[in-house]
Amino acid sequence: MERLPGFRDFYPEPLPHPDVWSADARQFIFDKWRTTAKRYGFREYDGPPLEPLELFTTKSGAEIVGQLYNFTDKGGREISLRPEMTPTLARMVAAHERNYKKPIKWFAIPQLFRYERQQKGRLREHFQFNADLIGETDPAADAELIALVIDTLRAFGLTAEDFVIRLSSRNAWQDFFKHGGGDAAREYEFFQCIDKLERAAPDESEKKLSSLGFSLAQVNEFIAAGKPTAELENILQNLAARGLKDFIKIDYQVIRGLAYYTGVVFEAFDRKGEFRAIAGGGRYNNLVKLISGGKVDLPALGFGMGDVVLLELLKARGLLPKFDSQMDVFVVIEDEALRAISLKLIYDLRAAGFAVEYSLTPAKADKQLKRAQELKVAHTIRAESDAYVRIRKMSSRDEVVAGFADAANHLG
């Protein structure tokens, strides 16, 4: 029985095959995400993996349905596996925002699903670190969120030589379009063209821009100048005050979700250009109002950081730790007459916070010691009688005899 295409099996290390994923590496990433978010004062939330299909079409339009795992359930409801978390967040905030003081700073680590073509860095499911700040319009909020992106990546050992935050603004492009005499009715077409500049052939972009009253040279000049707006300058100064200036670059080629983002946008890229975007986000001041049917109107901004690209980057930079066993102690039961008292010792040590392993069934002492070495435990303990144990420190082979009640004090 094979797993579905685009989905992953997560095994404990050591991995049995290169075609599977590490559960230990996944937990390592989750722990860094959670720790950094909490340092910034973000609180964790979650929502259901199944949502009404309408939640996602309201946010992204009917065209998103082709990218979803959607179906009609047994109650006749049109539903979908969540392809993203922000609509769920907007729904939750709109329902109970009066119960929370602003700004709301929340994060989640959902598993997301999209039915789309698999490629490097993109599967049909992935886990994603989402952090959102709701109820604040000041650029200080944008700077705070970008700083969280930077410090999250730094938590993995990545530096300014490894990644850069490409900072942009939809407002800057709107001003460019307006001052250039663009037709307001065709603004969306213009943004579409800008969004595809890096992927489209120059002559194709030139043709589309010309039909809108602009030239590719004008657009390229604006991008190359990279002159920050007052809003972006505020963010740059805020981040510079934190010592994070080297991580930021103004790059107006970044424009992101055309019908979604409303102001500052940003993406994190590895500087060698080997991978897809590591993270991306920005302002989406209209979503809560849209999802609530106009009942709740709150400004918001957020970002997402997927585990697939991040894990590829950490592997490439040699920044994943070696995932050895997490066991602290192996209790050797050499004399089966002492198994009952050994089980009590094992229980007490686990209750004291130690990770303890032992042989479930009778086995020769040398076989048990071999297993202890495989697990790379710090200590072995062997009951000498119903009152005393012998504790061996595996690194030095030093041994000490102690009473049962005192055993934990010798495991430091």
MARVEXTOR-134871 format. One record per residue (C-alpha): x, y, z; residue in one letter. Coordinates in nm, 2 decimals, decimal comma, always signed. Example, Ala and Ser with C-alpha at 12.3 -4.5 7.8 and 13.67 -1.06 7.14 Angstrom:
[r [+1,23; -0,45; +0,78]; "a"]
[r [+1,37; -0,11; +0,71]; "s"]
This chain:
[r [+0,00; +0,00; +0,00]; "m"]
[r [+0,16; +0,33; -0,11]; "e"]
[r [+0,11; +0,67; +0,03]; "r"]
[r [-0,07; +0,93; -0,18]; "l"]
[r [+0,14; +1,14; -0,42]; "p"]
[r [+0,26; +1,47; -0,27]; "g"]
[r [+0,22; +1,35; +0,09]; "f"]
[r [+0,49; +1,25; +0,34]; "r"]
[r [+0,57; +0,98; +0,59]; "d"]
[r [+0,76; +1,10; +0,89]; "f"]
[r [+0,99; +0,84; +1,06]; "y"]
[r [+1,20; +0,86; +1,37]; "p"]
[r [+1,58; +0,88; +1,30]; "e"]
[r [+1,78; +0,71; +1,17]; "p"]
[r [+1,57; +0,72; +0,86]; "l"]
[r [+1,52; +0,38; +0,68]; "p"]
[r [+1,52; +0,53; +0,33]; "h"]
[r [+1,60; +0,87; +0,17]; "p"]
[r [+1,25; +0,90; +0,04]; "d"]
[r [+1,09; +0,95; +0,38]; "v"]
[r [+1,10; +1,25; +0,61]; "w"]
[r [+1,24; +1,29; +0,96]; "s"]
[r [+0,99; +1,32; +1,24]; "a"]
[r [+1,27; +1,44; +1,46]; "d"]
[r [+1,36; +1,72; +1,22]; "a"]
[r [+1,00; +1,82; +1,20]; "r"]
[r [+0,98; +1,85; +1,58]; "q"]
[r [+1,31; +2,04; +1,58]; "f"]
[r [+1,15; +2,30; +1,34]; "i"]
[r [+0,83; +2,32; +1,54]; "f"]
[r [+1,01; +2,38; +1,86]; "d"]
[r [+1,21; +2,67; +1,71]; "k"]
[r [+0,90; +2,82; +1,57]; "w"]
[r [+0,71; +2,80; +1,90]; "r"]
[r [+1,00; +2,93; +2,11]; "t"]
[r [+1,07; +3,23; +1,89]; "t"]
[r [+0,70; +3,33; +1,85]; "a"]
[r [+0,64; +3,31; +2,23]; "k"]
[r [+0,95; +3,53; +2,29]; "r"]
[r [+0,77; +3,80; +2,08]; "y"]
[r [+0,45; +3,77; +2,28]; "g"]
[r [+0,25; +3,57; +2,03]; "f"]
[r [-0,01; +3,32; +2,16]; "r"]
[r [-0,08; +2,99; +1,99]; "e"]
[r [-0,42; +2,91; +1,83]; "y"]
[r [-0,56; +2,65; +1,60]; "d"]
[r [-0,87; +2,58; +1,39]; "g"]
[r [-1,03; +2,28; +1,21]; "p"]
[r [-0,86; +2,12; +0,91]; "p"]
[r [-1,20; +2,12; +0,74]; "l"]
[r [-1,38; +2,44; +0,66]; "e"]
[r [-1,67; +2,55; +0,45]; "p"]
[r [-1,56; +2,59; +0,09]; "l"]
[r [-1,71; +2,94; +0,09]; "e"]
[r [-1,45; +3,06; +0,34]; "l"]
[r [-1,18; +3,01; +0,08]; "f"]
[r [-1,37; +3,12; -0,22]; "t"]
[r [-1,48; +3,44; -0,04]; "t"]
[r [-1,11; +3,52; +0,02]; "k"]
[r [-0,96; +3,41; -0,31]; "s"]
[r [-1,24; +3,37; -0,57]; "g"]
[r [-1,39; +3,06; -0,74]; "a"]
[r [-1,07; +3,00; -0,93]; "e"]
[r [-0,90; +2,86; -0,61]; "i"]
[r [-1,14; +2,55; -0,62]; "v"]
[r [-0,91; +2,39; -0,87]; "g"]
[r [-0,63; +2,39; -0,62]; "q"]
[r [-0,83; +2,24; -0,33]; "l"]
[r [-0,92; +1,91; -0,18]; "y"]
[r [-1,29; +1,98; -0,16]; "n"]
[r [-1,60; +1,77; -0,16]; "f"]
[r [-1,96; +1,75; -0,04]; "t"]
[r [-1,99; +1,59; +0,30]; "d"]
[r [-2,27; +1,35; +0,42]; "k"]
[r [-2,47; +1,65; +0,54]; "g"]
[r [-2,47; +1,81; +0,20]; "g"]
[r [-2,22; +2,08; +0,29]; "r"]
[r [-1,96; +2,20; +0,05]; "e"]
[r [-1,63; +2,18; +0,24]; "i"]
[r [-1,26; +2,18; +0,19]; "s"]
[r [-0,93; +2,08; +0,35]; "l"]
[r [-0,77; +2,41; +0,45]; "r"]
[r [-0,52; +2,53; +0,19]; "p"]
[r [-0,41; +2,82; +0,41]; "e"]
[r [-0,47; +2,94; +0,77]; "m"]
[r [-0,55; +3,31; +0,74]; "t"]
[r [-0,92; +3,28; +0,64]; "p"]
[r [-0,97; +3,06; +0,95]; "t"]
[r [-0,79; +3,32; +1,16]; "l"]
[r [-1,01; +3,59; +1,02]; "a"]
[r [-1,32; +3,39; +1,09]; "r"]
[r [-1,22; +3,32; +1,45]; "m"]
[r [-1,11; +3,68; +1,52]; "v"]
[r [-1,43; +3,82; +1,37]; "a"]
[r [-1,64; +3,60; +1,60]; "a"]
[r [-1,47; +3,69; +1,93]; "h"]
[r [-1,25; +4,00; +1,88]; "e"]
[r [-1,43; +4,18; +2,16]; "r"]
[r [-1,29; +3,93; +2,41]; "n"]
[r [-0,93; +4,02; +2,32]; "y"]
[r [-0,73; +4,34; +2,37]; "k"]
[r [-0,57; +4,48; +2,06]; "k"]
[r [-0,33; +4,43; +1,90]; "p"]
[r [-0,40; +4,05; +1,88]; "i"]
[r [-0,07; +3,86; +1,83]; "k"]
[r [-0,14; +3,49; +1,74]; "w"]
[r [+0,05; +3,21; +1,58]; "f"]
[r [-0,03; +2,86; +1,46]; "a"]
[r [+0,15; +2,56; +1,30]; "i"]
[r [-0,12; +2,41; +1,08]; "p"]
[r [-0,09; +2,13; +0,82]; "q"]
[r [-0,22; +2,27; +0,49]; "l"]
[r [-0,34; +2,09; +0,17]; "f"]
[r [-0,34; +2,20; -0,19]; "r"]
[r [-0,41; +1,98; -0,49]; "y"]
[r [-0,15; +2,11; -0,73]; "e"]
[r [+0,15; +2,00; -0,94]; "r"]
[r [+0,44; +1,88; -0,73]; "q"]
[r [+0,77; +2,05; -0,77]; "q"]
[r [+1,09; +2,13; -0,58]; "k"]
[r [+0,99; +2,28; -0,25]; "g"]
[r [+0,62; +2,24; -0,31]; "r"]
[r [+0,41; +1,93; -0,21]; "l"]
[r [+0,04; +1,87; -0,18]; "r"]
[r [+0,07; +1,91; +0,20]; "e"]
[r [+0,30; +2,09; +0,43]; "h"]
[r [+0,32; +2,24; +0,77]; "f"]
[r [+0,34; +2,61; +0,81]; "q"]
[r [+0,44; +2,86; +1,07]; "f"]
[r [+0,17; +3,14; +1,06]; "n"]
[r [+0,21; +3,45; +1,27]; "a"]
[r [-0,04; +3,74; +1,25]; "d"]
[r [-0,08; +4,08; +1,42]; "l"]
[r [-0,44; +4,22; +1,41]; "i"]
[r [-0,57; +4,56; +1,51]; "g"]
[r [-0,27; +4,79; +1,45]; "e"]
[r [-0,21; +5,02; +1,15]; "t"]
[r [+0,12; +5,17; +1,25]; "d"]
[r [+0,43; +5,05; +1,05]; "p"]
[r [+0,58; +4,95; +1,39]; "a"]
[r [+0,36; +4,64; +1,36]; "a"]
[r [+0,51; +4,56; +1,02]; "d"]
[r [+0,86; +4,60; +1,16]; "a"]
[r [+0,77; +4,37; +1,45]; "e"]
[r [+0,65; +4,10; +1,23]; "l"]
[r [+0,95; +4,12; +0,99]; "i"]
[r [+1,18; +4,11; +1,30]; "a"]
[r [+1,00; +3,78; +1,40]; "l"]
[r [+1,07; +3,64; +1,06]; "v"]
[r [+1,44; +3,73; +1,08]; "i"]
[r [+1,48; +3,60; +1,44]; "d"]
[r [+1,30; +3,28; +1,36]; "t"]
[r [+1,54; +3,20; +1,08]; "l"]
[r [+1,84; +3,31; +1,29]; "r"]
[r [+1,72; +3,06; +1,56]; "a"]
[r [+1,82; +2,79; +1,31]; "f"]
[r [+2,17; +2,93; +1,27]; "g"]
[r [+2,10; +3,11; +0,95]; "l"]
[r [+2,27; +3,45; +0,91]; "t"]
[r [+2,25; +3,76; +0,69]; "a"]
[r [+2,48; +3,57; +0,45]; "e"]
[r [+2,22; +3,30; +0,41]; "d"]
[r [+1,90; +3,49; +0,36]; "f"]
[r [+1,75; +3,83; +0,28]; "v"]
[r [+1,41; +3,99; +0,34]; "i"]
[r [+1,29; +4,15; +0,02]; "r"]
[r [+1,07; +4,44; +0,13]; "l"]
[r [+0,81; +4,60; -0,09]; "s"]
[r [+0,48; +4,79; -0,09]; "s"]
[r [+0,16; +4,77; -0,28]; "r"]
[r [+0,11; +5,14; -0,20]; "n"]
[r [+0,43; +5,23; -0,37]; "a"]
[r [+0,31; +5,06; -0,69]; "w"]
[r [-0,03; +5,22; -0,67]; "q"]
[r [+0,14; +5,56; -0,65]; "d"]
[r [+0,36; +5,47; -0,95]; "f"]
[r [+0,06; +5,37; -1,15]; "f"]
[r [-0,15; +5,67; -1,05]; "k"]
[r [+0,13; +5,93; -1,11]; "h"]
[r [+0,21; +5,76; -1,44]; "g"]
[r [-0,14; +5,83; -1,57]; "g"]
[r [-0,27; +5,47; -1,54]; "g"]
[r [-0,63; +5,39; -1,59]; "d"]
[r [-0,78; +5,30; -1,25]; "a"]
[r [-1,00; +5,04; -1,41]; "a"]
[r [-0,69; +4,85; -1,53]; "r"]
[r [-0,49; +4,87; -1,22]; "e"]
[r [-0,53; +4,50; -1,15]; "y"]
[r [-0,39; +4,42; -1,50]; "e"]
[r [-0,09; +4,63; -1,42]; "f"]
[r [-0,02; +4,45; -1,09]; "f"]
[r [-0,06; +4,11; -1,27]; "q"]
[r [+0,21; +4,22; -1,51]; "c"]
[r [+0,45; +4,33; -1,24]; "i"]
[r [+0,39; +4,01; -1,05]; "d"]
[r [+0,50; +3,81; -1,35]; "k"]
[r [+0,81; +4,02; -1,44]; "l"]
[r [+1,06; +3,77; -1,31]; "e"]
[r [+0,89; +3,48; -1,49]; "r"]
[r [+0,77; +3,64; -1,82]; "a"]
[r [+0,98; +3,71; -2,13]; "a"]
[r [+1,08; +4,08; -2,16]; "p"]
[r [+0,91; +4,13; -2,49]; "d"]
[r [+0,59; +3,99; -2,35]; "e"]
[r [+0,61; +4,22; -2,05]; "s"]
[r [+0,68; +4,52; -2,27]; "e"]
[r [+0,38; +4,45; -2,48]; "k"]
[r [+0,14; +4,43; -2,18]; "k"]
[r [+0,29; +4,73; -2,01]; "l"]
[r [+0,27; +4,93; -2,34]; "s"]
[r [-0,11; +4,86; -2,36]; "s"]
[r [-0,14; +5,01; -2,01]; "l"]
[r [+0,05; +5,32; -2,10]; "g"]
[r [+0,39; +5,23; -1,95]; "f"]
[r [+0,72; +5,09; -2,07]; "s"]
[r [+0,93; +4,81; -1,93]; "l"]
[r [+1,22; +5,06; -1,90]; "a"]
[r [+1,01; +5,29; -1,67]; "q"]
[r [+0,92; +4,99; -1,45]; "v"]
[r [+1,27; +4,86; -1,44]; "n"]
[r [+1,40; +5,20; -1,35]; "e"]
[r [+1,16; +5,23; -1,06]; "f"]
[r [+1,26; +4,88; -0,93]; "i"]
[r [+1,63; +4,95; -0,97]; "a"]
[r [+1,61; +5,28; -0,78]; "a"]
[r [+1,45; +5,10; -0,48]; "g"]
[r [+1,36; +5,43; -0,32]; "k"]
[r [+1,17; +5,35; +0,00]; "p"]
[r [+0,84; +5,52; +0,06]; "t"]
[r [+0,79; +5,71; +0,40]; "a"]
[r [+0,61; +5,39; +0,52]; "e"]
[r [+0,90; +5,16; +0,43]; "l"]
[r [+1,16; +5,41; +0,56]; "e"]
[r [+0,99; +5,39; +0,90]; "n"]
[r [+1,01; +5,01; +0,89]; "i"]
[r [+1,38; +5,02; +0,78]; "l"]
[r [+1,47; +5,26; +1,07]; "q"]
[r [+1,28; +5,04; +1,32]; "n"]
[r [+1,47; +4,73; +1,21]; "l"]
[r [+1,80; +4,91; +1,19]; "a"]
[r [+1,76; +5,01; +1,56]; "a"]
[r [+1,74; +4,64; +1,64]; "r"]
[r [+2,06; +4,57; +1,45]; "g"]
[r [+1,88; +4,39; +1,17]; "l"]
[r [+1,96; +4,63; +0,88]; "k"]
[r [+2,18; +4,37; +0,70]; "d"]
[r [+1,88; +4,14; +0,66]; "f"]
[r [+1,66; +4,38; +0,46]; "i"]
[r [+1,66; +4,49; +0,10]; "k"]
[r [+1,40; +4,71; -0,08]; "i"]
[r [+1,28; +4,51; -0,38]; "d"]
[r [+0,98; +4,63; -0,57]; "y"]
[r [+0,96; +4,32; -0,78]; "q"]
[r [+0,79; +4,16; -0,48]; "v"]
[r [+0,42; +4,22; -0,50]; "i"]
[r [+0,25; +3,90; -0,37]; "r"]
[r [-0,12; +3,81; -0,37]; "g"]
[r [-0,29; +4,06; -0,59]; "l"]
[r [-0,64; +4,05; -0,46]; "a"]
[r [-0,53; +4,00; -0,10]; "y"]
[r [-0,25; +4,22; +0,02]; "y"]
[r [-0,32; +4,59; +0,07]; "t"]
[r [+0,02; +4,76; +0,18]; "g"]
[r [+0,36; +4,64; +0,28]; "v"]
[r [+0,46; +4,30; +0,15]; "v"]
[r [+0,78; +4,10; +0,20]; "f"]
[r [+0,94; +3,77; +0,12]; "e"]
[r [+1,24; +3,59; +0,27]; "a"]
[r [+1,48; +3,43; +0,01]; "f"]
[r [+1,81; +3,25; +0,04]; "d"]
[r [+2,09; +3,46; -0,10]; "r"]
[r [+2,22; +3,19; -0,32]; "k"]
[r [+1,89; +3,17; -0,50]; "g"]
[r [+1,87; +2,79; -0,48]; "e"]
[r [+1,52; +2,76; -0,33]; "f"]
[r [+1,17; +2,90; -0,35]; "r"]
[r [+1,08; +3,18; -0,10]; "a"]
[r [+1,14; +3,07; +0,26]; "i"]
[r [+0,86; +3,29; +0,39]; "a"]
[r [+0,63; +3,56; +0,28]; "g"]
[r [+0,36; +3,79; +0,40]; "g"]
[r [+0,23; +4,15; +0,44]; "g"]
[r [-0,06; +4,37; +0,51]; "r"]
[r [-0,42; +4,24; +0,45]; "y"]
[r [-0,64; +4,51; +0,60]; "n"]
[r [-0,96; +4,41; +0,43]; "n"]
[r [-0,98; +4,03; +0,50]; "l"]
[r [-1,15; +4,04; +0,85]; "v"]
[r [-1,41; +4,28; +0,71]; "k"]
[r [-1,46; +4,06; +0,40]; "l"]
[r [-1,50; +3,73; +0,60]; "i"]
[r [-1,73; +3,89; +0,85]; "s"]
[r [-1,96; +4,03; +0,59]; "g"]
[r [-1,87; +4,39; +0,70]; "g"]
[r [-1,95; +4,33; +1,06]; "k"]
[r [-1,59; +4,36; +1,19]; "v"]
[r [-1,33; +4,58; +1,04]; "d"]
[r [-0,98; +4,53; +1,17]; "l"]
[r [-0,64; +4,60; +1,01]; "p"]
[r [-0,41; +4,29; +0,99]; "a"]
[r [-0,08; +4,16; +0,87]; "l"]
[r [+0,09; +3,82; +0,89]; "g"]
[r [+0,33; +3,58; +0,73]; "f"]
[r [+0,37; +3,21; +0,65]; "g"]
[r [+0,69; +3,00; +0,66]; "m"]
[r [+0,66; +2,64; +0,53]; "g"]
[r [+0,86; +2,35; +0,66]; "d"]
[r [+0,95; +2,20; +0,32]; "v"]
[r [+1,17; +2,48; +0,18]; "v"]
[r [+1,31; +2,56; +0,53]; "l"]
[r [+1,42; +2,20; +0,58]; "l"]
[r [+1,58; +2,19; +0,23]; "e"]
[r [+1,77; +2,51; +0,32]; "l"]
[r [+1,88; +2,38; +0,66]; "l"]
[r [+2,01; +2,06; +0,50]; "k"]
[r [+2,20; +2,25; +0,24]; "a"]
[r [+2,37; +2,47; +0,50]; "r"]
[r [+2,45; +2,18; +0,73]; "g"]
[r [+2,24; +2,33; +1,01]; "l"]
[r [+2,03; +2,03; +1,11]; "l"]
[r [+2,16; +1,87; +1,44]; "p"]
[r [+2,22; +1,50; +1,47]; "k"]
[r [+1,90; +1,34; +1,60]; "f"]
[r [+2,02; +1,08; +1,85]; "d"]
[r [+1,80; +0,90; +2,10]; "s"]
[r [+1,65; +1,12; +2,37]; "q"]
[r [+1,69; +0,86; +2,64]; "m"]
[r [+1,87; +0,95; +2,96]; "d"]
[r [+1,89; +0,61; +3,13]; "v"]
[r [+1,88; +0,24; +3,06]; "f"]
[r [+1,79; +0,02; +3,35]; "v"]
[r [+1,96; -0,32; +3,31]; "v"]
[r [+1,76; -0,61; +3,46]; "i"]
[r [+2,02; -0,89; +3,50]; "e"]
[r [+1,84; -1,08; +3,77]; "d"]
[r [+1,48; -1,15; +3,69]; "e"]
[r [+1,41; -1,18; +4,06]; "a"]
[r [+1,47; -0,80; +4,08]; "l"]
[r [+1,24; -0,71; +3,79]; "r"]
[r [+0,96; -0,59; +4,01]; "a"]
[r [+1,18; -0,36; +4,21]; "i"]
[r [+1,35; -0,24; +3,88]; "s"]
[r [+1,01; -0,15; +3,74]; "l"]
[r [+0,94; +0,06; +4,05]; "k"]
[r [+1,28; +0,23; +3,99]; "l"]
[r [+1,19; +0,29; +3,62]; "i"]
[r [+0,86; +0,44; +3,72]; "y"]
[r [+1,01; +0,67; +3,98]; "d"]
[r [+1,28; +0,79; +3,75]; "l"]
[r [+1,03; +0,87; +3,47]; "r"]
[r [+0,81; +1,05; +3,72]; "a"]
[r [+1,12; +1,26; +3,81]; "a"]
[r [+1,15; +1,37; +3,45]; "g"]
[r [+1,41; +1,13; +3,31]; "f"]
[r [+1,36; +0,94; +2,98]; "a"]
[r [+1,42; +0,57; +3,07]; "v"]
[r [+1,44; +0,26; +2,86]; "e"]
[r [+1,47; -0,11; +2,96]; "y"]
[r [+1,42; -0,46; +2,82]; "s"]
[r [+1,05; -0,55; +2,83]; "l"]
[r [+1,14; -0,92; +2,84]; "t"]
[r [+1,43; -1,12; +2,99]; "p"]
[r [+1,75; -1,08; +2,80]; "a"]
[r [+2,12; -1,13; +2,86]; "k"]
[r [+2,30; -0,84; +3,02]; "a"]
[r [+2,54; -0,79; +2,73]; "d"]
[r [+2,25; -0,76; +2,49]; "k"]
[r [+2,09; -0,50; +2,72]; "q"]
[r [+2,42; -0,31; +2,74]; "l"]
[r [+2,45; -0,31; +2,36]; "k"]
[r [+2,10; -0,16; +2,34]; "r"]
[r [+2,20; +0,10; +2,59]; "a"]
[r [+2,50; +0,19; +2,37]; "q"]
[r [+2,28; +0,21; +2,06]; "e"]
[r [+2,05; +0,45; +2,24]; "l"]
[r [+2,35; +0,66; +2,35]; "k"]
[r [+2,22; +0,69; +2,71]; "v"]
[r [+2,42; +0,89; +2,96]; "a"]
[r [+2,38; +0,63; +3,24]; "h"]
[r [+2,29; +0,27; +3,30]; "t"]
[r [+2,14; +0,15; +3,63]; "i"]
[r [+2,13; -0,20; +3,76]; "r"]
[r [+1,96; -0,32; +4,07]; "a"]
[r [+2,21; -0,49; +4,31]; "e"]
[r [+1,95; -0,58; +4,56]; "s"]
[r [+1,61; -0,46; +4,68]; "d"]
[r [+1,78; -0,16; +4,84]; "a"]
[r [+2,08; -0,06; +4,62]; "y"]
[r [+2,15; +0,01; +4,26]; "v"]
[r [+2,48; +0,04; +4,06]; "r"]
[r [+2,49; +0,35; +3,84]; "i"]
[r [+2,74; +0,37; +3,55]; "r"]
[r [+2,83; +0,69; +3,36]; "k"]
[r [+2,87; +0,57; +3,01]; "m"]
[r [+3,11; +0,84; +2,90]; "s"]
[r [+3,37; +0,76; +3,17]; "s"]
[r [+3,27; +0,42; +3,29]; "r"]
[r [+3,27; +0,55; +3,64]; "d"]
[r [+3,04; +0,36; +3,87]; "e"]
[r [+2,87; +0,44; +4,20]; "v"]
[r [+2,65; +0,24; +4,43]; "v"]
[r [+2,35; +0,43; +4,58]; "a"]
[r [+2,02; +0,36; +4,75]; "g"]
[r [+1,70; +0,33; +4,54]; "f"]
[r [+1,56; +0,66; +4,67]; "a"]
[r [+1,89; +0,84; +4,60]; "d"]
[r [+1,94; +0,71; +4,24]; "a"]
[r [+1,81; +1,03; +4,06]; "a"]
[r [+2,05; +1,25; +4,25]; "n"]
[r [+2,34; +1,07; +4,07]; "h"]
[r [+2,22; +1,13; +3,72]; "l"]
[r [+2,32; +1,49; +3,67]; "g"]
